Amino acid sequence: MNLYTSLTLRYLKENKRRTIVTIIGIILSTALICGIGNISVSLMDHKIRETIANDGEFHATFYDIKKDDISTITNSAGISKSALSESLGYAKLDKDDKYMIQIKEYDENAFKGYQIKLKDGRFPSNDKEIVLSEESLKKSNKKIGDSISFNIGKRVDEDGNSREGDLWAYEN
């Protein structure tokens, strides 16, 4: 072992320029590898935060659930939080309006999970109040506080059964 050490030290002393260039190369390549790793982790974190902001923060969505099955799913192992949303149907904001909006019903956890943020006004405090998207307000002549009445159409399947609510859940 001493022979290898003495040969290495002698080589390094005789070739100082090559030794310095090699050490600088090792430092630069290590910095490059660490930088690429940091960029990858940062990009992944950015994509996760962007997805949560755009689509909501949940891990699973269950569609067409019967009301009897909701407690079975929400009390299952691995689910720490859950929220309910139900599509009530589609309606026009104005009678002569050509645009249709989808009417959905959310519980309190769904507002938080879908990352719904208000620009103006407040969240509904009863079942007679709604939240409209900024786009819907622009397309109609409505303002915050106006009264709106809807003719909501129910969606049914081929058998004539109405659609139940959607449930989404968080994992532990």
N, C-alpha and C positions, 0 to 999 in steps of 0.2 A: 504494500500500500504506500509506503514511503517513497518508493521509486516513482510511482505515478504522480504523487504530489510534487516531488522535486522536478520531474520533467515538465509538469504543467506550469509551475512557477517560473522555471527557466524560459519556457516558451513565451509566457506572458511578458516577462522583462525584456526579451529580445525583440518582440513585435508589439511595442506599445501602441502604435497607431492602429493596427488591426484590432488590438484588444479593446481600445476605446470605441472604435466603430462597432464592434460586436456588442459591447455593453449598451451603447446607444440604440442599436437595432433591437435588442431584447426589450429595452424600456419602451420604445415606440410600438413594437408589436403587442406588448402587454397592454399598453394604453389603448390601442386600437381595438383589441378584443373586448376590453372592459367597456369601451365606448359603445360598441355595437350591442353588447348585452344591455346596457342602460337604455339605448334607443329602443330596443325591442320591448323591454319591460314598460317603458314610458308610453309607447304606442299602444300596447295592449291595455294599459290602464286608461288611456284616453278613449279607446274604442268602447270599453265597458261603461265609462261615465257617459259617453255620447248615446249609447243604446239605452241606458236607464233614463236619460233625459227625454229621448224621443219616444220610446215604446213603453216605459214603465219598469218598475223593479219587481220582477217576479220570476219564478223558475218554471212554473208549469201552469197550463191553462186547461180546464176541463170544460167541454162544450156539451150542450143538451143534457143537463143534469136534472133529474127529477128532484123535487123538493125533499123527498124522503131520504135521498142519498147524500145530501149536503153535510149532515152531521157526521156520517160515517167517514167521509173524505176528510173533513176538517179535523177530526179527532184521530186521524191516522198518525202512525209514527213517522217522524221526519218532516212534519209540517208544523212550523212555528207560528206563522201568521197566514190568514186567508182573507179574501175579500170577495164580494159578490157583485156581479154586474148583470143586468138583464136588458136585452134589446127589446124595447117596447114596440118598435115599428118605425115607419117613415111618415113624415108629414111635410107639408108646405108651410113656410113661415107666413106668407100672405096667400089669400085665395087665388089671386091671379099670378102668383109667383111660379116661375118655371123651375126653380131650384128646390130640391127636396133635401131634408136633413134627416139623419138617423137619430131617433130618440132613444137614449139609454138611461137606465136607472143604476146608480152606484150607491153602495153603502159608504160609510166614512172611510174605511180602510182602502177602498178602491180609489178614492180621490187622492190619497197619499201614495198608493202604489203606482198609479198611472202618472204620477208627477204633474198633476193638473195645477197650474199656477194662474191666479187671477190677475188680469191687467187692471181692471176696475171692478167695483162692487164688492160683494161678499159671497161666500158659499151659501147654498140654500139651507134654510132653517126648517122648512116643512115640505110636504109633498106638492105644494102649489107653486113652488119656486124652481127655476131652472138656471143652468149655466149655459150660455151660448158661446160658441167659438167666435173669435175676432172676425174670421172670414164670414160667418153667418150674419153677424151684425153689419158688416160692410155690404153684403148682397141685399139685405133687407133695409127698410127704413126704420128699424126699431132702435130704441135707445134703452139704456139700463133703467129699469123701473117701469117700463111699458107693460101693459097687459097683452098677453098673447093667448089665443085659443087654437088648439090643434085638432084636426081630424086624423087620428093616428090609425094607420093600417097595421093589423097583426099579420105576422108571417106564419104560415102553416105549411106542414109537409104534405105529401101526396095522400096521406090517410086523414087529413083534416085536423091533426093534432097541433096545438099551438106549441111554440118553442119555449122551453124553460130557460132559466138563467144560466149564465156561464160562471164558473168558479175558477179562480186561480189561486195558487198556493206558493208559499215560501218553504224552502227546505231549511233544516237546522244547520 
